Amino acid sequence: MTSVAGGGDPFRITITGTNFAAGLSVFIGDDATPWAKSKVKSSKTIVLKGGDALAAKFPTGVDVPIRIVSPDGTSTTTTFRR
């Protein structure tokens, strides 16, 4: 992952990086269930949608981990602060 940006109305998060593939899972915070409204837009972009429900996962001023797990089981983690 190279950057994470949030905003918009409805609220969404855009993650940029490399080698994103269909079938990956995105986990927010300590959730054991992947975020259902995530979409790989390209090999370089993932968008998380969810409006108010997504915004609630990211309290203002708090670093929240985002973990991406590829279909092959490898993962990477970053944080996002709103």
mmCIF file of the N, C-alpha and C atoms, coordinates in Angstrom:
data_MODEL
# 
_entry.id   MODEL 
# 
loop_
_atom_site.group_PDB 
_atom_site.id 
_atom_site.type_symbol 
_atom_site.label_atom_id 
_atom_site.label_alt_id 
_atom_site.label_comp_id 
_atom_site.label_asym_id 
_atom_site.label_entity_id 
_atom_site.label_seq_id 
_atom_site.pdbx_PDB_ins_code 
_atom_site.Cartn_x 
_atom_site.Cartn_y 
_atom_site.Cartn_z 
_atom_site.occupancy 
_atom_site.B_iso_or_equiv 
_atom_site.pdbx_formal_charge 
_atom_site.auth_seq_id 
_atom_site.auth_comp_id 
_atom_site.auth_asym_id 
_atom_site.auth_atom_id 
_atom_site.pdbx_PDB_model_num 
ATOM 1   N N  . MET A 1 1  ? 0.847   -1.171  0.000   1.00 0.00 ? 1  MET A N  1 
ATOM 2   C CA . MET A 1 1  ? 0.000   0.000   0.000   1.00 0.00 ? 1  MET A CA 1 
ATOM 3   C C  . MET A 1 1  ? 0.894   1.236   0.000   1.00 0.00 ? 1  MET A C  1 
ATOM 4   N N  . THR A 1 2  ? 0.520   2.198   -0.797  1.00 0.00 ? 2  THR A N  1 
ATOM 5   C CA . THR A 1 2  ? 1.312   3.426   -0.838  1.00 0.00 ? 2  THR A CA 1 
ATOM 6   C C  . THR A 1 2  ? 0.585   4.611   -0.237  1.00 0.00 ? 2  THR A C  1 
ATOM 7   N N  . SER A 1 3  ? -0.766  4.597   -0.262  1.00 0.00 ? 3  SER A N  1 
ATOM 8   C CA . SER A 1 3  ? -1.516  5.684   0.373   1.00 0.00 ? 3  SER A CA 1 
ATOM 9   C C  . SER A 1 3  ? -2.931  5.235   0.702   1.00 0.00 ? 3  SER A C  1 
ATOM 10  N N  . VAL A 1 4  ? -3.504  5.915   1.691   1.00 0.00 ? 4  VAL A N  1 
ATOM 11  C CA . VAL A 1 4  ? -4.886  5.684   2.098   1.00 0.00 ? 4  VAL A CA 1 
ATOM 12  C C  . VAL A 1 4  ? -5.517  7.060   2.271   1.00 0.00 ? 4  VAL A C  1 
ATOM 13  N N  . ALA A 1 5  ? -6.647  7.281   1.609   1.00 0.00 ? 5  ALA A N  1 
ATOM 14  C CA . ALA A 1 5  ? -7.331  8.571   1.702   1.00 0.00 ? 5  ALA A CA 1 
ATOM 15  C C  . ALA A 1 5  ? -8.811  8.327   1.925   1.00 0.00 ? 5  ALA A C  1 
ATOM 16  N N  . GLY A 1 6  ? -9.420  9.170   2.731   1.00 0.00 ? 6  GLY A N  1 
ATOM 17  C CA . GLY A 1 6  ? -10.841 9.042   3.011   1.00 0.00 ? 6  GLY A CA 1 
ATOM 18  C C  . GLY A 1 6  ? -11.560 10.338  2.768   1.00 0.00 ? 6  GLY A C  1 
ATOM 19  N N  . GLY A 1 7  ? -12.865 10.225  2.601   1.00 0.00 ? 7  GLY A N  1 
ATOM 20  C CA . GLY A 1 7  ? -13.677 11.422  2.431   1.00 0.00 ? 7  GLY A CA 1 
ATOM 21  C C  . GLY A 1 7  ? -14.860 11.139  1.541   1.00 0.00 ? 7  GLY A C  1 
ATOM 22  N N  . GLY A 1 8  ? -15.454 12.196  1.070   1.00 0.00 ? 8  GLY A N  1 
ATOM 23  C CA . GLY A 1 8  ? -16.582 12.088  0.166   1.00 0.00 ? 8  GLY A CA 1 
ATOM 24  C C  . GLY A 1 8  ? -17.904 12.009  0.895   1.00 0.00 ? 8  GLY A C  1 
ATOM 25  N N  . ASP A 1 9  ? -18.952 12.081  0.119   1.00 0.00 ? 9  ASP A N  1 
ATOM 26  C CA . ASP A 1 9  ? -20.299 11.961  0.646   1.00 0.00 ? 9  ASP A CA 1 
ATOM 27  C C  . ASP A 1 9  ? -21.091 11.116  -0.345  1.00 0.00 ? 9  ASP A C  1 
ATOM 28  N N  . PRO A 1 10 ? -21.317 9.845   -0.035  1.00 0.00 ? 10 PRO A N  1 
ATOM 29  C CA . PRO A 1 10 ? -21.084 9.179   1.239   1.00 0.00 ? 10 PRO A CA 1 
ATOM 30  C C  . PRO A 1 10 ? -19.602 8.852   1.452   1.00 0.00 ? 10 PRO A C  1 
ATOM 31  N N  . PHE A 1 11 ? -19.238 8.694   2.732   1.00 0.00 ? 11 PHE A N  1 
ATOM 32  C CA . PHE A 1 11 ? -17.851 8.442   3.112   1.00 0.00 ? 11 PHE A CA 1 
ATOM 33  C C  . PHE A 1 11 ? -17.338 7.160   2.463   1.00 0.00 ? 11 PHE A C  1 
ATOM 34  N N  . ARG A 1 12 ? -16.100 7.221   1.986   1.00 0.00 ? 12 ARG A N  1 
ATOM 35  C CA . ARG A 1 12 ? -15.416 6.054   1.419   1.00 0.00 ? 12 ARG A CA 1 
ATOM 36  C C  . ARG A 1 12 ? -13.923 6.213   1.640   1.00 0.00 ? 12 ARG A C  1 
ATOM 37  N N  . ILE A 1 13 ? -13.202 5.128   1.485   1.00 0.00 ? 13 ILE A N  1 
ATOM 38  C CA . ILE A 1 13 ? -11.752 5.134   1.621   1.00 0.00 ? 13 ILE A CA 1 
ATOM 39  C C  . ILE A 1 13 ? -11.158 4.562   0.349   1.00 0.00 ? 13 ILE A C  1 
ATOM 40  N N  . THR A 1 14 ? -10.138 5.233   -0.181  1.00 0.00 ? 14 THR A N  1 
ATOM 41  C CA . THR A 1 14 ? -9.427  4.763   -1.360  1.00 0.00 ? 14 THR A CA 1 
ATOM 42  C C  . THR A 1 14 ? -8.019  4.383   -0.945  1.00 0.00 ? 14 THR A C  1 
ATOM 43  N N  . ILE A 1 15 ? -7.637  3.155   -1.272  1.00 0.00 ? 15 ILE A N  1 
ATOM 44  C CA . ILE A 1 15 ? -6.305  2.634   -0.963  1.00 0.00 ? 15 ILE A CA 1 
ATOM 45  C C  . ILE A 1 15 ? -5.573  2.445   -2.277  1.00 0.00 ? 15 ILE A C  1 
ATOM 46  N N  . THR A 1 16 ? -4.373  3.004   -2.371  1.00 0.00 ? 16 THR A N  1 
ATOM 47  C CA . THR A 1 16 ? -3.569  2.810   -3.572  1.00 0.00 ? 16 THR A CA 1 
ATOM 48  C C  . THR A 1 16 ? -2.331  1.993   -3.217  1.00 0.00 ? 16 THR A C  1 
ATOM 49  N N  . GLY A 1 17 ? -1.828  1.297   -4.199  1.00 0.00 ? 17 GLY A N  1 
ATOM 50  C CA . GLY A 1 17 ? -0.649  0.448   -4.005  1.00 0.00 ? 17 GLY A CA 1 
ATOM 51  C C  . GLY A 1 17 ? -0.371  -0.319  -5.281  1.00 0.00 ? 17 GLY A C  1 
ATOM 52  N N  . THR A 1 18 ? 0.118   -1.534  -5.133  1.00 0.00 ? 18 THR A N  1 
ATOM 53  C CA . THR A 1 18 ? 0.417   -2.368  -6.296  1.00 0.00 ? 18 THR A CA 1 
ATOM 54  C C  . THR A 1 18 ? -0.009  -3.800  -6.029  1.00 0.00 ? 18 THR A C  1 
ATOM 55  N N  . ASN A 1 19 ? -0.252  -4.504  -7.105  1.00 0.00 ? 19 ASN A N  1 
ATOM 56  C CA . ASN A 1 19 ? -0.546  -5.939  -7.077  1.00 0.00 ? 19 ASN A CA 1 
ATOM 57  C C  . ASN A 1 19 ? -1.824  -6.307  -6.339  1.00 0.00 ? 19 ASN A C  1 
ATOM 58  N N  . PHE A 1 20 ? -2.835  -5.433  -6.335  1.00 0.00 ? 20 PHE A N  1 
ATOM 59  C CA . PHE A 1 20 ? -4.122  -5.798  -5.764  1.00 0.00 ? 20 PHE A CA 1 
ATOM 60  C C  . PHE A 1 20 ? -4.825  -6.737  -6.746  1.00 0.00 ? 20 PHE A C  1 
ATOM 61  N N  . ALA A 1 21 ? -5.423  -7.791  -6.225  1.00 0.00 ? 21 ALA A N  1 
ATOM 62  C CA . ALA A 1 21 ? -6.067  -8.781  -7.079  1.00 0.00 ? 21 ALA A CA 1 
ATOM 63  C C  . ALA A 1 21 ? -7.489  -9.047  -6.615  1.00 0.00 ? 21 ALA A C  1 
ATOM 64  N N  . ALA A 1 22 ? -8.322  -9.429  -7.551  1.00 0.00 ? 22 ALA A N  1 
ATOM 65  C CA . ALA A 1 22 ? -9.690  -9.817  -7.205  1.00 0.00 ? 22 ALA A CA 1 
ATOM 66  C C  . ALA A 1 22 ? -9.629  -10.936 -6.170  1.00 0.00 ? 22 ALA A C  1 
ATOM 67  N N  . GLY A 1 23 ? -10.566 -10.926 -5.263  1.00 0.00 ? 23 GLY A N  1 
ATOM 68  C CA . GLY A 1 23 ? -10.617 -11.970 -4.249  1.00 0.00 ? 23 GLY A CA 1 
ATOM 69  C C  . GLY A 1 23 ? -9.907  -11.629 -2.954  1.00 0.00 ? 23 GLY A C  1 
ATOM 70  N N  . LEU A 1 24 ? -9.309  -10.436 -2.884  1.00 0.00 ? 24 LEU A N  1 
ATOM 71  C CA . LEU A 1 24 ? -8.656  -10.070 -1.627  1.00 0.00 ? 24 LEU A CA 1 
ATOM 72  C C  . LEU A 1 24 ? -9.685  -9.685  -0.583  1.00 0.00 ? 24 LEU A C  1 
ATOM 73  N N  . SER A 1 25 ? -9.278  -9.697  0.679   1.00 0.00 ? 25 SER A N  1 
ATOM 74  C CA . SER A 1 25 ? -10.162 -9.334  1.793   1.00 0.00 ? 25 SER A CA 1 
ATOM 75  C C  . SER A 1 25 ? -9.564  -8.153  2.534   1.00 0.00 ? 25 SER A C  1 
ATOM 76  N N  . VAL A 1 26 ? -10.432 -7.233  2.974   1.00 0.00 ? 26 VAL A N  1 
ATOM 77  C CA . VAL A 1 26 ? -9.991  -6.058  3.709   1.00 0.00 ? 26 VAL A CA 1 
ATOM 78  C C  . VAL A 1 26 ? -10.614 -6.115  5.104   1.00 0.00 ? 26 VAL A C  1 
ATOM 79  N N  . PHE A 1 27 ? -9.758  -6.059  6.124   1.00 0.00 ? 27 PHE A N  1 
ATOM 80  C CA . PHE A 1 27 ? -10.194 -6.098  7.512   1.00 0.00 ? 27 PHE A CA 1 
ATOM 81  C C  . PHE A 1 27 ? -9.926  -4.751  8.159   1.00 0.00 ? 27 PHE A C  1 
ATOM 82  N N  . ILE A 1 28 ? -10.896 -4.239  8.897   1.00 0.00 ? 28 ILE A N  1 
ATOM 83  C CA . ILE A 1 28 ? -10.779 -2.940  9.555   1.00 0.00 ? 28 ILE A CA 1 
ATOM 84  C C  . ILE A 1 28 ? -10.686 -3.164  11.059  1.00 0.00 ? 28 ILE A C  1 
ATOM 85  N N  . GLY A 1 29 ? -9.686  -2.518  11.676  1.00 0.00 ? 29 GLY A N  1 
ATOM 86  C CA . GLY A 1 29 ? -9.511  -2.658  13.121  1.00 0.00 ? 29 GLY A CA 1 
ATOM 87  C C  . GLY A 1 29 ? -9.274  -4.096  13.495  1.00 0.00 ? 29 GLY A C  1 
ATOM 88  N N  . ASP A 1 30 ? -9.962  -4.553  14.552  1.00 0.00 ? 30 ASP A N  1 
ATOM 89  C CA . ASP A 1 30 ? -9.783  -5.938  14.993  1.00 0.00 ? 30 ASP A CA 1 
ATOM 90  C C  . ASP A 1 30 ? -10.923 -6.832  14.519  1.00 0.00 ? 30 ASP A C  1 
ATOM 91  N N  . ASP A 1 31 ? -11.661 -6.395  13.483  1.00 0.00 ? 31 ASP A N  1 
ATOM 92  C CA . ASP A 1 31 ? -12.756 -7.201  12.945  1.00 0.00 ? 31 ASP A CA 1 
ATOM 93  C C  . ASP A 1 31 ? -12.237 -8.526  12.400  1.00 0.00 ? 31 ASP A C  1 
ATOM 94  N N  . ALA A 1 32 ? -12.961 -9.609  12.697  1.00 0.00 ? 32 ALA A N  1 
ATOM 95  C CA . ALA A 1 32 ? -12.620 -10.929 12.173  1.00 0.00 ? 32 ALA A CA 1 
ATOM 96  C C  . ALA A 1 32 ? -13.301 -11.181 10.828  1.00 0.00 ? 32 ALA A C  1 
ATOM 97  N N  . THR A 1 33 ? -14.264 -10.335 10.495  1.00 0.00 ? 33 THR A N  1 
ATOM 98  C CA . THR A 1 33 ? -14.994 -10.453 9.236   1.00 0.00 ? 33 THR A CA 1 
ATOM 99  C C  . THR A 1 33 ? -14.529 -9.363  8.288   1.00 0.00 ? 33 THR A C  1 
ATOM 100 N N  . PRO A 1 34 ? -14.220 -9.713  7.036   1.00 0.00 ? 34 PRO A N  1 
ATOM 101 C CA . PRO A 1 34 ? -13.783 -8.673  6.093   1.00 0.00 ? 34 PRO A CA 1 
ATOM 102 C C  . PRO A 1 34 ? -14.901 -7.682  5.786   1.00 0.00 ? 34 PRO A C  1 
ATOM 103 N N  . TRP A 1 35 ? -14.493 -6.453  5.432   1.00 0.00 ? 35 TRP A N  1 
ATOM 104 C CA . TRP A 1 35 ? -15.445 -5.416  5.070   1.00 0.00 ? 35 TRP A CA 1 
ATOM 105 C C  . TRP A 1 35 ? -16.101 -5.823  3.753   1.00 0.00 ? 35 TRP A C  1 
ATOM 106 N N  . ALA A 1 36 ? -17.419 -5.983  3.760   1.00 0.00 ? 36 ALA A N  1 
ATOM 107 C CA . ALA A 1 36 ? -18.147 -6.507  2.605   1.00 0.00 ? 36 ALA A CA 1 
ATOM 108 C C  . ALA A 1 36 ? -18.199 -5.545  1.426   1.00 0.00 ? 36 ALA A C  1 
ATOM 109 N N  . LYS A 1 37 ? -18.100 -4.254  1.694   1.00 0.00 ? 37 LYS A N  1 
ATOM 110 C CA . LYS A 1 37 ? -18.235 -3.269  0.618   1.00 0.00 ? 37 LYS A CA 1 
ATOM 111 C C  . LYS A 1 37 ? -16.877 -2.765  0.153   1.00 0.00 ? 37 LYS A C  1 
ATOM 112 N N  . SER A 1 38 ? -15.986 -3.718  -0.151  1.00 0.00 ? 38 SER A N  1 
ATOM 113 C CA . SER A 1 38 ? -14.681 -3.347  -0.706  1.00 0.00 ? 38 SER A CA 1 
ATOM 114 C C  . SER A 1 38 ? -14.630 -3.834  -2.151  1.00 0.00 ? 38 SER A C  1 
ATOM 115 N N  . LYS A 1 39 ? -13.986 -3.044  -2.998  1.00 0.00 ? 39 LYS A N  1 
ATOM 116 C CA . LYS A 1 39 ? -13.916 -3.393  -4.412  1.00 0.00 ? 39 LYS A CA 1 
ATOM 117 C C  . LYS A 1 39 ? -12.528 -3.075  -4.956  1.00 0.00 ? 39 LYS A C  1 
ATOM 118 N N  . VAL A 1 40 ? -11.945 -4.052  -5.635  1.00 0.00 ? 40 VAL A N  1 
ATOM 119 C CA . VAL A 1 40 ? -10.678 -3.833  -6.337  1.00 0.00 ? 40 VAL A CA 1 
ATOM 120 C C  . VAL A 1 40 ? -11.036 -3.152  -7.654  1.00 0.00 ? 40 VAL A C  1 
ATOM 121 N N  . LYS A 1 41 ? -10.671 -1.877  -7.768  1.00 0.00 ? 41 LYS A N  1 
ATOM 122 C CA . LYS A 1 41 ? -10.972 -1.116  -8.986  1.00 0.00 ? 41 LYS A CA 1 
ATOM 123 C C  . LYS A 1 41 ? -9.938  -1.402  -10.079 1.00 0.00 ? 41 LYS A C  1 
ATOM 124 N N  . SER A 1 42 ? -8.694  -1.656  -9.645  1.00 0.00 ? 42 SER A N  1 
ATOM 125 C CA . SER A 1 42 ? -7.613  -1.994  -10.563 1.00 0.00 ? 42 SER A CA 1 
ATOM 126 C C  . SER A 1 42 ? -6.514  -2.651  -9.741  1.00 0.00 ? 42 SER A C  1 
ATOM 127 N N  . SER A 1 43 ? -5.438  -3.032  -10.371 1.00 0.00 ? 43 SER A N  1 
ATOM 128 C CA . SER A 1 43 ? -4.323  -3.639  -9.633  1.00 0.00 ? 43 SER A CA 1 
ATOM 129 C C  . SER A 1 43 ? -3.645  -2.633  -8.710  1.00 0.00 ? 43 SER A C  1 
ATOM 130 N N  . LYS A 1 44 ? -4.050  -1.345  -8.831  1.00 0.00 ? 44 LYS A N  1 
ATOM 131 C CA . LYS A 1 44 ? -3.443  -0.283  -8.019  1.00 0.00 ? 44 LYS A CA 1 
ATOM 132 C C  . LYS A 1 44 ? -4.420  0.419   -7.084  1.00 0.00 ? 44 LYS A C  1 
ATOM 133 N N  . THR A 1 45 ? -5.716  0.068   -7.136  1.00 0.00 ? 45 THR A N  1 
ATOM 134 C CA . THR A 1 45 ? -6.711  0.813   -6.349  1.00 0.00 ? 45 THR A CA 1 
ATOM 135 C C  . THR A 1 45 ? -7.778  -0.103  -5.758  1.00 0.00 ? 45 THR A C  1 
ATOM 136 N N  . ILE A 1 46 ? -8.026  0.105   -4.456  1.00 0.00 ? 46 ILE A N  1 
ATOM 137 C CA . ILE A 1 46 ? -9.142  -0.539  -3.755  1.00 0.00 ? 46 ILE A CA 1 
ATOM 138 C C  . ILE A 1 46 ? -10.003 0.578   -3.186  1.00 0.00 ? 46 ILE A C  1 
ATOM 139 N N  . VAL A 1 47 ? -11.324 0.426   -3.286  1.00 0.00 ? 47 VAL A N  1 
ATOM 140 C CA . VAL A 1 47 ? -12.242 1.401   -2.695  1.00 0.00 ? 47 VAL A CA 1 
ATOM 141 C C  . VAL A 1 47 ? -13.118 0.679   -1.673  1.00 0.00 ? 47 VAL A C  1 
ATOM 142 N N  . LEU A 1 48 ? -13.176 1.265   -0.476  1.00 0.00 ? 48 LEU A N  1 
ATOM 143 C CA . LEU A 1 48 ? -14.076 0.784   0.568   1.00 0.00 ? 48 LEU A CA 1 
ATOM 144 C C  . LEU A 1 48 ? -15.249 1.745   0.627   1.00 0.00 ? 48 LEU A C  1 
ATOM 145 N N  . LYS A 1 49 ? -16.455 1.221   0.512   1.00 0.00 ? 49 LYS A N  1 
ATOM 146 C CA . LYS A 1 49 ? -17.661 2.041   0.583   1.00 0.00 ? 49 LYS A CA 1 
ATOM 147 C C  . LYS A 1 49 ? -18.429 1.673   1.838   1.00 0.00 ? 49 LYS A C  1 
ATOM 148 N N  . GLY A 1 50 ? -19.368 2.529   2.219   1.00 0.00 ? 50 GLY A N  1 
ATOM 149 C CA . GLY A 1 50 ? -20.176 2.199   3.375   1.00 0.00 ? 50 GLY A CA 1 
ATOM 150 C C  . GLY A 1 50 ? -20.770 3.398   4.074   1.00 0.00 ? 50 GLY A C  1 
ATOM 151 N N  . GLY A 1 51 ? -20.451 4.594   3.615   1.00 0.00 ? 51 GLY A N  1 
ATOM 152 C CA . GLY A 1 51 ? -21.053 5.794   4.190   1.00 0.00 ? 51 GLY A CA 1 
ATOM 153 C C  . GLY A 1 51 ? -20.862 5.893   5.689   1.00 0.00 ? 51 GLY A C  1 
ATOM 154 N N  . ASP A 1 52 ? -21.969 6.113   6.408   1.00 0.00 ? 52 ASP A N  1 
ATOM 155 C CA . ASP A 1 52 ? -21.912 6.302   7.855   1.00 0.00 ? 52 ASP A CA 1 
ATOM 156 C C  . ASP A 1 52 ? -21.389 5.067   8.581   1.00 0.00 ? 52 ASP A C  1 
ATOM 157 N N  . ALA A 1 53 ? -21.720 3.876   8.090   1.00 0.00 ? 53 ALA A N  1 
ATOM 158 C CA . ALA A 1 53 ? -21.245 2.644   8.743   1.00 0.00 ? 53 ALA A CA 1 
ATOM 159 C C  . ALA A 1 53 ? -19.724 2.539   8.650   1.00 0.00 ? 53 ALA A C  1 
ATOM 160 N N  . LEU A 1 54 ? -19.171 2.907   7.497   1.00 0.00 ? 54 LEU A N  1 
ATOM 161 C CA . LEU A 1 54 ? -17.716 2.888   7.341   1.00 0.00 ? 54 LEU A CA 1 
ATOM 162 C C  . LEU A 1 54 ? -17.083 3.978   8.194   1.00 0.00 ? 54 LEU A C  1 
ATOM 163 N N  . ALA A 1 55 ? -17.642 5.169   8.174   1.00 0.00 ? 55 ALA A N  1 
ATOM 164 C CA . ALA A 1 55 ? -17.103 6.273   8.979   1.00 0.00 ? 55 ALA A CA 1 
ATOM 165 C C  . ALA A 1 55 ? -17.075 5.912   10.457  1.00 0.00 ? 55 ALA A C  1 
ATOM 166 N N  . ALA A 1 56 ? -18.075 5.171   10.925  1.00 0.00 ? 56 ALA A N  1 
ATOM 167 C CA . ALA A 1 56 ? -18.133 4.769   12.334  1.00 0.00 ? 56 ALA A CA 1 
ATOM 168 C C  . ALA A 1 56 ? -16.975 3.857   12.719  1.00 0.00 ? 56 ALA A C  1 
ATOM 169 N N  . LYS A 1 57 ? -16.394 3.165   11.752  1.00 0.00 ? 57 LYS A N  1 
ATOM 170 C CA . LYS A 1 57 ? -15.234 2.295   12.006  1.00 0.00 ? 57 LYS A CA 1 
ATOM 171 C C  . LYS A 1 57 ? -13.956 3.112   12.243  1.00 0.00 ? 57 LYS A C  1 
ATOM 172 N N  . PHE A 1 58 ? -13.988 4.399   11.872  1.00 0.00 ? 58 PHE A N  1 
ATOM 173 C CA . PHE A 1 58 ? -12.819 5.266   11.948  1.00 0.00 ? 58 PHE A CA 1 
ATOM 174 C C  . PHE A 1 58 ? -13.128 6.502   12.785  1.00 0.00 ? 58 PHE A C  1 
ATOM 175 N N  . PRO A 1 59 ? -13.113 6.372   14.118  1.00 0.00 ? 59 PRO A N  1 
ATOM 176 C CA . PRO A 1 59 ? -13.372 7.543   14.965  1.00 0.00 ? 59 PRO A CA 1 
ATOM 177 C C  . PRO A 1 59 ? -12.357 8.657   14.676  1.00 0.00 ? 59 PRO A C  1 
ATOM 178 N N  . THR A 1 60 ? -12.805 9.882   14.684  1.00 0.00 ? 60 THR A N  1 
ATOM 179 C CA . THR A 1 60 ? -11.933 11.013  14.409  1.00 0.00 ? 60 THR A CA 1 
ATOM 180 C C  . THR A 1 60 ? -10.755 11.045  15.368  1.00 0.00 ? 60 THR A C  1 
ATOM 181 N N  . GLY A 1 61 ? -9.544  11.202  14.804  1.00 0.00 ? 61 GLY A N  1 
ATOM 182 C CA . GLY A 1 61 ? -8.332  11.326  15.601  1.00 0.00 ? 61 GLY A CA 1 
ATOM 183 C C  . GLY A 1 61 ? -7.727  10.022  16.090  1.00 0.00 ? 61 GLY A C  1 
ATOM 184 N N  . VAL A 1 62 ? -8.246  8.886   15.624  1.00 0.00 ? 62 VAL A N  1 
ATOM 185 C CA . VAL A 1 62 ? -7.755  7.580   16.077  1.00 0.00 ? 62 VAL A CA 1 
ATOM 186 C C  . VAL A 1 62 ? -7.137  6.837   14.897  1.00 0.00 ? 62 VAL A C  1 
ATOM 187 N N  . ASP A 1 63 ? -5.920  6.305   15.075  1.00 0.00 ? 63 ASP A N  1 
ATOM 188 C CA . ASP A 1 63 ? -5.301  5.454   14.055  1.00 0.00 ? 63 ASP A CA 1 
ATOM 189 C C  . ASP A 1 63 ? -5.992  4.093   14.077  1.00 0.00 ? 63 ASP A C  1 
ATOM 190 N N  . VAL A 1 64 ? -6.584  3.710   12.960  1.00 0.00 ? 64 VAL A N  1 
ATOM 191 C CA . VAL A 1 64 ? -7.281  2.431   12.860  1.00 0.00 ? 64 VAL A CA 1 
ATOM 192 C C  . VAL A 1 64 ? -6.547  1.567   11.833  1.00 0.00 ? 64 VAL A C  1 
ATOM 193 N N  . PRO A 1 65 ? -6.176  0.333   12.196  1.00 0.00 ? 65 PRO A N  1 
ATOM 194 C CA . PRO A 1 65 ? -5.489  -0.531  11.244  1.00 0.00 ? 65 PRO A CA 1 
ATOM 195 C C  . PRO A 1 65 ? -6.409  -1.028  10.133  1.00 0.00 ? 65 PRO A C  1 
ATOM 196 N N  . ILE A 1 66 ? -5.840  -1.118  8.951   1.00 0.00 ? 66 ILE A N  1 
ATOM 197 C CA . ILE A 1 66 ? -6.501  -1.727  7.797   1.00 0.00 ? 66 ILE A CA 1 
ATOM 198 C C  . ILE A 1 66 ? -5.559  -2.827  7.310   1.00 0.00 ? 66 ILE A C  1 
ATOM 199 N N  . ARG A 1 67 ? -6.082  -4.056  7.249   1.00 0.00 ? 67 ARG A N  1 
ATOM 200 C CA . ARG A 1 67 ? -5.256  -5.190  6.805   1.00 0.00 ? 67 ARG A CA 1 
ATOM 201 C C  . ARG A 1 67 ? -5.853  -5.757  5.532   1.00 0.00 ? 67 ARG A C  1 
ATOM 202 N N  . ILE A 1 68 ? -5.006  -5.922  4.527   1.00 0.00 ? 68 ILE A N  1 
ATOM 203 C CA . ILE A 1 68 ? -5.426  -6.508  3.258   1.00 0.00 ? 68 ILE A CA 1 
ATOM 204 C C  . ILE A 1 68 ? -4.800  -7.884  3.152   1.00 0.00 ? 68 ILE A C  1 
ATOM 205 N N  . VAL A 1 69 ? -5.655  -8.876  2.904   1.00 0.00 ? 69 VAL A N  1 
ATOM 206 C CA . VAL A 1 69 ? -5.196  -10.253 2.759   1.00 0.00 ? 69 VAL A CA 1 
ATOM 207 C C  . VAL A 1 69 ? -5.454  -10.687 1.320   1.00 0.00 ? 69 VAL A C  1 
ATOM 208 N N  . SER A 1 70 ? -4.387  -11.062 0.632   1.00 0.00 ? 70 SER A N  1 
ATOM 209 C CA . SER A 1 70 ? -4.491  -11.510 -0.749  1.00 0.00 ? 70 SER A CA 1 
ATOM 210 C C  . SER A 1 70 ? -5.027  -12.932 -0.809  1.00 0.00 ? 70 SER A C  1 
ATOM 211 N N  . PRO A 1 71 ? -5.534  -13.329 -1.966  1.00 0.00 ? 71 PRO A N  1 
ATOM 212 C CA . PRO A 1 71 ? -6.038  -14.703 -2.104  1.00 0.00 ? 71 PRO A CA 1 
ATOM 213 C C  . PRO A 1 71 ? -4.985  -15.775 -1.785  1.00 0.00 ? 71 PRO A C  1 
ATOM 214 N N  . ASP A 1 72 ? -3.699  -15.435 -1.954  1.00 0.00 ? 72 ASP A N  1 
ATOM 215 C CA . ASP A 1 72 ? -2.646  -16.416 -1.655  1.00 0.00 ? 72 ASP A CA 1 
ATOM 216 C C  . ASP A 1 72 ? -2.279  -16.456 -0.172  1.00 0.00 ? 72 ASP A C  1 
ATOM 217 N N  . GLY A 1 73 ? -2.949  -15.618 0.648   1.00 0.00 ? 73 GLY A N  1 
ATOM 218 C CA . GLY A 1 73 ? -2.728  -15.631 2.092   1.00 0.00 ? 73 GLY A CA 1 
ATOM 219 C C  . GLY A 1 73 ? -1.740  -14.598 2.600   1.00 0.00 ? 73 GLY A C  1 
ATOM 220 N N  . THR A 1 74 ? -1.027  -13.926 1.715   1.00 0.00 ? 74 THR A N  1 
ATOM 221 C CA . THR A 1 74 ? -0.117  -12.879 2.173   1.00 0.00 ? 74 THR A CA 1 
ATOM 222 C C  . THR A 1 74 ? -0.929  -11.667 2.591   1.00 0.00 ? 74 THR A C  1 
ATOM 223 N N  . SER A 1 75 ? -0.381  -10.879 3.506   1.00 0.00 ? 75 SER A N  1 
ATOM 224 C CA . SER A 1 75 ? -1.128  -9.711  3.963   1.00 0.00 ? 75 SER A CA 1 
ATOM 225 C C  . SER A 1 75 ? -0.206  -8.527  4.197   1.00 0.00 ? 75 SER A C  1 
ATOM 226 N N  . THR A 1 76 ? -0.819  -7.366  4.239   1.00 0.00 ? 76 THR A N  1 
ATOM 227 C CA . THR A 1 76 ? -0.122  -6.130  4.551   1.00 0.00 ? 76 THR A CA 1 
ATOM 228 C C  . THR A 1 76 ? -1.074  -5.267  5.376   1.00 0.00 ? 76 THR A C  1 
ATOM 229 N N  . THR A 1 77 ? -0.501  -4.471  6.266   1.00 0.00 ? 77 THR A N  1 
ATOM 230 C CA . THR A 1 77 ? -1.308  -3.653  7.160   1.00 0.00 ? 77 THR A CA 1 
ATOM 231 C C  . THR A 1 77 ? -0.805  -2.213  7.154   1.00 0.00 ? 77 THR A C  1 
ATOM 232 N N  . THR A 1 78 ? -1.728  -1.282  7.225   1.00 0.00 ? 78 THR A N  1 
ATOM 233 C CA . THR A 1 78 ? -1.428  0.134   7.385   1.00 0.00 ? 78 THR A CA 1 
ATOM 234 C C  . THR A 1 78 ? -2.451  0.698   8.364   1.00 0.00 ? 78 THR A C  1 
ATOM 235 N N  . THR A 1 79 ? -2.360  1.970   8.652   1.00 0.00 ? 79 THR A N  1 
ATOM 236 C CA . THR A 1 79 ? -3.367  2.611   9.488   1.00 0.00 ? 79 THR A CA 1 
ATOM 237 C C  . THR A 1 79 ? -3.957  3.811   8.749   1.00 0.00 ? 79 THR A C  1 
ATOM 238 N N  . PHE A 1 80 ? -5.153  4.192   9.180   1.00 0.00 ? 80 PHE A N  1 
ATOM 239 C CA . PHE A 1 80 ? -5.802  5.376   8.636   1.00 0.00 ? 80 PHE A CA 1 
ATOM 240 C C  . PHE A 1 80 ? -6.376  6.174   9.788   1.00 0.00 ? 80 PHE A C  1 
ATOM 241 N N  . ARG A 1 81 ? -6.158  7.480   9.757   1.00 0.00 ? 81 ARG A N  1 
ATOM 242 C CA . ARG A 1 81 ? -6.709  8.387   10.767  1.00 0.00 ? 81 ARG A CA 1 
ATOM 243 C C  . ARG A 1 81 ? -7.604  9.393   10.058  1.00 0.00 ? 81 ARG A C  1 
ATOM 244 N N  . ARG A 1 82 ? -8.828  9.507   10.543  1.00 0.00 ? 82 ARG A N  1 
ATOM 245 C CA . ARG A 1 82 ? -9.797  10.430  9.966   1.00 0.00 ? 82 ARG A CA 1 
ATOM 246 C C  . ARG A 1 82 ? -9.780  11.721  10.718  1.00 0.00 ? 82 ARG A C  1 
# 
